[in-house]
Amino acid sequence: MNNETNETPKEIPFHEKPVTRRGLLKTAGALAAATILPSLPGLAKGWVGGVWASDAPETTNMRFGIIALTDCSAIVMAHELGLFKKYGVNSVISKEASWAVIRDRMFLGENQATHMLTGMPYAATLGLAGSPKKPMIIPMHLNHNGQAITLQKKYMGKVKTPSDLKTLVYQAKTAGNPLTFAMTYPPGTHAMWMRYWLASGGIHPDKDVSLITIPPAQMVQNMKIDKMDGYCVGEPWNARAIADGIGYTVTTTQQIWKDHPEKVLAFMADFAEKNPNAVKAAMKAVIEASQYIDKMENREHVCDVVSQPQYINCPKEIILGRMQGKYDYGDGRPVEQDPYYMTFFDRNTNFPWKSYGMWWMSQFRRWGMVKGTPDYKGAVDKVHRPDIYREVAKEMGIAAPAEDMRKETIMGKEFDPSKPEEYAKSFEIHSLA
């Protein structure tokens, strides 16, 4: 208000205002911005808090942990094909000695993303199996199928099914020298396949046998020195046992569950929250690499690359056969062309179905890894993140399922993800607490 007249000052029309140097500079700046900004990429995303909302990665340097397994291939090829760089990420591939090291390097922030067993982010988020409670997320899967259970050669011709093994298991148990089977990490995929397969033959994995943990690349050597009777692991360590003449494939995991989930691309939850664009950039590179791998004509090149010492460190020929779906079981059966060989992109391999998480939680419950009825939905909503995958898929022009869950069939038994507790309690052999 004007203190002398008590009249409201009148606004001077723009065209009547005196021209000043400051005014000219201000007007020129506004006109320049109006001309240039519409041509900038991502204008539709607008401004956030007065700062341009960039979709560039928040951090451009990322280390990716891997274990020496064929299913690390999408991460390796994203690096070797320059796809991480294409999406703005300077990548370093860090080969680790074991799944425990993979976990610890993520917890310490030394690796920003990792090749990981499906169950591990759940164990970390819930603090299971001795893991510190550190929330993690699964925004995409890396592969389906392609693992196997290998038995020592001495069982060839005697054991073709888990039921065939039952008498031998009880004889050894009665003699005070139980048979020993190895997996790679207690809440991981190989542990679940081994447990499920043994139990389907009437063998209790916690009472009738000794179940031990061995890093993947050490499986073959430990079988050579008679440390275990069998193991479950990813390739190429099943094919390697056959090539070395020490074992045979009694079953592949796709014979247990067709198109089953295996490894994931995992991130710490807090890293993903602070760096959403970096997570999406890494995912785009890995998805594009996955598409490359699933063109069968590229698989020989992939094996040339991943067989190198800094990755799997195994002769290319041992990796290639099963990557092409050619299965020599090592027990006299003819080589089989398996339509459910390891996939990296086809048949929605990368989509993080929440029903996968529900199944894992049901198995944690079945084997006493959680006490009492867990919060199935709460855990799965935290860990499996199809919402992030759908954002990436939309930006890449890739179709993604509209639903989050679907029913599955494992060894002829249906799993309804809407009834995980009922499913966990439906098995005759269990360790429910």
C-alpha positions in Angstrom: 0.0 0.0 0.0 1.1 3.6 -0.6 1.5 5.1 2.9 0.8 8.7 1.8 -2.3 8.2 -0.4 -3.6 4.8 0.8 -4.0 3.9 -2.9 -2.8 0.7 -4.5 0.1 1.4 -7.0 -0.9 0.8 -10.6 1.0 -1.9 -12.6 2.9 -0.2 -15.5 2.1 -1.9 -18.8 5.1 -3.8 -20.2 5.3 -1.6 -23.3 5.5 1.6 -21.2 8.3 0.4 -18.9 11.7 2.1 -19.3 14.3 0.1 -21.1 17.3 -0.8 -19.0 20.5 -2.8 -19.7 19.5 -5.4 -17.0 16.1 -5.7 -18.5 17.5 -6.3 -22.0 19.8 -9.1 -20.7 16.9 -10.7 -18.7 14.6 -10.7 -21.7 17.4 -12.0 -24.0 18.1 -14.9 -21.6 14.4 -15.8 -21.4 14.0 -15.8 -25.2 17.1 -18.0 -25.6 15.8 -20.5 -23.1 12.4 -20.6 -24.9 14.2 -21.3 -28.2 16.7 -23.9 -27.0 14.9 -25.9 -24.3 12.2 -27.5 -26.5 14.9 -29.1 -28.6 16.5 -30.8 -25.6 16.0 -34.6 -25.1 13.6 -35.5 -22.4 11.8 -32.1 -22.3 8.5 -33.9 -21.6 10.0 -34.9 -18.3 10.2 -31.2 -17.4 11.9 -29.6 -14.5 12.2 -31.0 -10.9 12.8 -28.4 -8.2 14.3 -25.9 -10.6 16.8 -28.6 -11.8 16.6 -30.4 -15.1 15.4 -34.0 -14.6 18.0 -35.9 -16.5 17.6 -39.6 -17.3 21.4 -40.2 -17.3 22.8 -42.6 -14.8 23.4 -40.9 -11.4 26.6 -42.9 -11.1 28.6 -43.8 -14.2 31.1 -46.2 -12.7 29.7 -49.6 -11.7 31.3 -52.9 -10.6 29.4 -56.1 -11.5 30.1 -59.2 -9.4 30.0 -62.6 -11.1 30.7 -66.3 -10.3 32.4 -68.6 -12.8 29.2 -70.0 -14.2 27.7 -70.0 -17.7 24.7 -68.0 -16.5 26.9 -65.0 -15.9 27.1 -64.6 -19.7 24.6 -61.7 -20.1 26.6 -59.5 -17.7 29.9 -60.5 -19.4 28.6 -59.9 -22.9 27.0 -56.5 -21.9 30.6 -55.5 -20.9 32.4 -57.1 -23.8 30.0 -55.8 -26.5 30.2 -52.3 -25.1 26.5 -52.2 -24.1 27.1 -50.8 -20.7 29.0 -47.9 -22.3 26.1 -47.5 -24.8 23.8 -46.8 -21.8 26.3 -44.5 -20.0 27.9 -47.0 -17.6 31.6 -47.6 -17.2 31.6 -51.3 -16.2 34.1 -53.4 -14.3 33.5 -57.2 -14.1 34.6 -58.6 -10.7 34.9 -62.4 -10.6 34.4 -63.6 -7.1 35.3 -66.9 -5.3 32.0 -67.8 -3.8 28.4 -66.7 -3.3 29.3 -65.6 0.2 31.9 -63.2 -1.2 29.3 -62.0 -3.8 27.0 -61.2 -0.9 29.6 -59.5 1.2 31.0 -57.3 -1.6 27.5 -56.0 -2.2 26.9 -55.3 1.4 30.2 -53.4 1.6 29.3 -51.3 -1.5 32.4 -52.6 -3.4 30.1 -54.0 -6.2 27.1 -52.0 -7.3 25.3 -54.9 -9.1 25.7 -58.6 -9.1 25.0 -62.0 -10.7 23.2 -63.8 -7.8 21.2 -66.8 -6.8 17.4 -66.1 -6.7 17.1 -66.9 -3.0 20.0 -64.7 -1.8 18.2 -61.3 -2.0 15.4 -62.8 0.2 17.9 -64.2 2.7 19.6 -60.7 2.8 16.3 -58.8 3.1 14.9 -61.0 5.8 18.3 -61.8 7.6 18.1 -65.6 7.0 20.7 -68.3 7.0 23.3 -66.2 8.9 23.0 -63.3 6.6 23.0 -59.7 8.0 19.7 -58.0 7.4 20.4 -55.9 4.3 17.4 -55.2 1.9 18.0 -56.1 -1.8 15.9 -56.1 -4.9 15.5 -58.3 -8.0 14.4 -56.1 -10.9 15.2 -58.8 -13.5 16.2 -62.4 -13.9 19.3 -63.4 -15.9 18.4 -66.9 -17.1 16.1 -69.9 -16.9 17.1 -73.6 -16.8 20.6 -75.0 -17.4 21.6 -76.4 -14.0 21.9 -80.1 -13.2 22.5 -82.7 -10.5 25.6 -84.8 -10.9 26.3 -88.1 -9.2 29.6 -90.0 -8.9 30.3 -92.4 -11.6 30.0 -95.4 -9.2 26.2 -94.9 -9.1 25.9 -95.1 -12.9 23.4 -97.8 -13.9 22.1 -98.0 -10.3 20.6 -94.5 -9.8 18.4 -92.9 -12.4 15.8 -91.4 -10.0 15.8 -90.2 -6.4 13.8 -93.3 -5.5 16.7 -95.4 -6.8 18.9 -93.6 -4.3 16.7 -94.2 -1.3 18.0 -97.7 -0.3 21.6 -96.6 -0.7 21.0 -93.5 1.5 19.4 -95.6 4.3 22.2 -98.2 4.2 24.8 -95.5 4.5 22.9 -93.7 7.3 22.5 -97.0 9.2 26.2 -97.6 8.9 26.9 -94.2 10.4 28.4 -92.8 7.2 25.7 -90.8 5.5 26.0 -90.0 1.9 27.1 -86.4 1.2 25.6 -84.0 -1.3 26.8 -80.5 -2.2 25.1 -77.3 -3.2 26.4 -73.8 -3.6 24.6 -71.7 -0.9 22.0 -72.7 1.7 19.1 -70.6 0.5 20.1 -70.6 -3.1 18.7 -72.2 -6.2 21.0 -75.3 -6.2 20.1 -76.0 -2.6 16.3 -75.9 -3.4 16.7 -78.2 -6.5 18.8 -80.7 -4.5 16.3 -80.7 -1.6 13.3 -80.9 -3.8 14.7 -83.8 -5.9 15.9 -85.8 -2.8 12.6 -85.3 -1.0 10.6 -86.5 -4.1 12.3 -89.8 -3.6 11.5 -90.1 0.1 14.9 -88.8 1.3 15.0 -86.1 4.0 17.8 -83.7 3.1 18.2 -82.5 6.7 18.0 -86.0 8.4 19.1 -88.7 6.0 22.1 -87.2 4.2 24.8 -84.7 4.8 24.2 -81.5 2.8 27.4 -79.3 2.4 28.2 -76.0 0.7 30.9 -75.9 -2.0 31.7 -72.9 -4.4 30.7 -73.8 -8.0 34.1 -73.9 -9.5 35.4 -76.2 -6.8 32.7 -78.9 -7.2 34.5 -81.1 -9.7 37.8 -81.1 -7.8 36.0 -82.0 -4.5 34.2 -84.9 -6.3 37.6 -86.1 -7.6 38.8 -86.4 -4.0 35.6 -88.3 -3.0 34.3 -85.5 -0.8 30.8 -85.9 -2.0 28.5 -88.4 -3.6 26.7 -85.9 -5.7 26.2 -82.2 -6.2 23.8 -79.6 -7.8 25.4 -76.7 -9.6 25.2 -74.6 -12.7 27.0 -75.2 -15.9 29.7 -75.9 -17.0 30.6 -77.8 -13.9 28.2 -80.7 -14.6 29.5 -81.1 -18.2 33.0 -80.8 -16.8 32.5 -83.8 -14.5 31.5 -85.9 -17.5 34.5 -84.6 -19.6 36.8 -85.6 -16.7 35.2 -89.0 -16.4 34.2 -88.7 -12.7 30.4 -88.3 -12.8 27.1 -88.3 -14.8 24.0 -86.1 -15.0 21.2 -87.8 -13.2 18.8 -85.0 -13.9 18.7 -81.5 -15.3 16.9 -78.8 -13.3 14.6 -78.1 -16.3 13.4 -81.7 -15.9 12.4 -80.7 -12.3 10.7 -77.4 -13.4 10.5 -76.4 -17.0 11.6 -72.8 -17.6 12.5 -72.4 -13.9 14.1 -69.2 -12.6 17.8 -69.3 -11.9 20.2 -66.3 -11.5 19.2 -62.7 -11.1 20.6 -59.2 -11.5 20.5 -57.9 -8.0 21.0 -54.5 -6.4 21.1 -53.2 -2.8 17.7 -51.6 -2.2 19.2 -48.3 -1.0 21.5 -48.1 -4.0 18.5 -48.6 -6.3 16.5 -45.9 -4.5 19.3 -43.4 -4.9 20.4 -44.4 -8.4 17.2 -45.4 -10.3 18.6 -44.3 -13.7 21.8 -46.2 -13.2 19.9 -49.4 -12.3 17.8 -49.0 -15.5 20.8 -48.3 -17.6 22.5 -51.5 -16.4 19.3 -53.5 -17.0 19.0 -52.2 -20.5 22.5 -53.2 -21.3 22.0 -56.7 -19.8 18.7 -57.2 -21.6 20.3 -56.3 -24.9 23.1 -58.7 -24.3 20.5 -61.4 -23.4 18.8 -60.8 -26.7 22.2 -61.3 -28.4 22.9 -64.5 -26.6 19.5 -66.1 -27.4 20.3 -65.9 -31.1 21.7 -69.4 -31.5 24.2 -68.3 -34.1 25.8 -66.1 -31.5 26.3 -68.8 -28.9 29.7 -70.0 -30.2 31.0 -66.4 -29.9 29.6 -66.1 -26.4 31.4 -69.2 -25.4 34.6 -67.9 -26.9 34.3 -64.9 -24.6 33.0 -66.3 -21.4 35.4 -69.3 -21.4 38.4 -66.9 -20.9 40.3 -67.1 -17.6 39.0 -63.8 -16.2 35.4 -65.2 -16.5 34.7 -69.0 -16.3 38.2 -70.4 -17.1 37.0 -73.6 -18.8 37.5 -75.0 -22.3 35.0 -73.5 -24.7 33.9 -76.9 -25.9 32.7 -77.9 -22.5 30.5 -74.8 -22.2 29.2 -74.8 -25.8 27.4 -78.2 -26.0 24.8 -77.5 -23.3 24.5 -73.8 -24.3 23.3 -75.2 -27.7 20.9 -77.5 -25.9 23.0 -80.7 -26.7 22.9 -82.9 -23.6 25.4 -85.8 -23.2 24.3 -87.2 -19.8 27.5 -89.2 -19.5 25.7 -92.5 -18.7 25.4 -94.1 -22.1 22.2 -92.3 -23.1 22.4 -90.8 -26.6 23.0 -87.1 -26.8 19.7 -85.3 -26.5 18.5 -82.0 -28.0 16.7 -80.4 -25.0 14.2 -77.7 -26.0 14.5 -76.3 -22.4 18.2 -75.4 -22.5 19.4 -72.3 -20.8 17.6 -69.2 -22.0 18.6 -65.6 -21.4 15.8 -63.6 -23.0 13.3 -65.8 -24.8 9.9 -66.8 -23.2 10.0 -63.8 -20.8 13.2 -65.0 -19.1 14.1 -61.6 -17.7 10.7 -60.8 -16.2 10.7 -60.9 -12.4 7.5 -62.8 -11.6 6.5 -62.3 -8.0 5.2 -65.9 -8.1 8.9 -67.0 -8.2 9.4 -65.2 -4.9 6.4 -66.8 -3.4 7.7 -70.2 -4.3 11.1 -69.5 -2.7 9.4 -68.2 0.4 7.3 -71.4 0.5 10.5 -73.5 0.4 12.2 -71.4 3.1 9.1 -72.2 5.2 9.1 -75.9 4.2 12.7 -76.4 5.2 12.5 -74.4 8.5 14.6 -71.5 7.3 11.8 -69.1 8.6 10.0 -69.7 11.9 6.3 -69.6 11.8 4.1 -68.3 8.9 6.1 -65.6 7.1 4.8 -62.4 5.6 4.9 -63.9 2.1 3.4 -60.9 0.3 5.4 -58.3 2.3 8.7 -60.0 1.5 8.0 -60.5 -2.2 6.8 -57.0 -2.7 10.1 -55.7 -1.3 12.4 -58.0 -3.3 10.8 -58.8 -6.7 10.3 -55.6 -8.6 8.4 -56.1 -11.9 7.4 -52.4 -11.8 11.0 -51.4 -12.5 11.3 -54.1 -15.2 8.1 -52.8 -16.9 9.5 -49.2 -17.0 12.7 -50.5 -18.7 10.7 -52.7 -21.1 8.5 -49.8 -22.1 11.5 -47.6 -22.8 13.1 -50.3 -24.9 9.9 -51.2 -26.7 9.8 -54.7 -25.2 6.6 -56.5 -24.3 6.2 -57.4 -20.6 3.5 -59.5 -18.9 0.7 -57.5 -17.4 0.3 -59.8 -14.4 2.8 -60.2 -11.5 2.0 -63.9 -10.6 1.2 -67.1 -12.3 0.8 -70.8 -11.4 3.8 -73.1 -11.8 4.2 -76.9 -12.0 7.2 -78.5 -10.3 7.7 -82.2 -10.8 4.0 -82.6 -11.6 2.8 -80.7 -8.5 1.0 -77.4 -9.0 2.1 -74.3 -7.1 -0.6 -71.6 -6.6 1.1 -68.4 -5.5 -2.0 -67.2 -3.8 -1.7 -70.1 -1.4 2.0 -70.4 -0.4 1.4 -71.5 3.2 -0.9 -74.3 2.1 1.7 -75.4 -0.4 4.5 -75.4 2.1 2.5 -77.6 4.4 1.4 -80.0 1.7 4.7 -82.0 1.5 5.2 -85.2 3.4 8.9 -84.5 3.9 9.6 -81.1 5.5 11.4 -79.4 8.3 8.5 -77.1 9.3 9.2 -75.4 12.6 
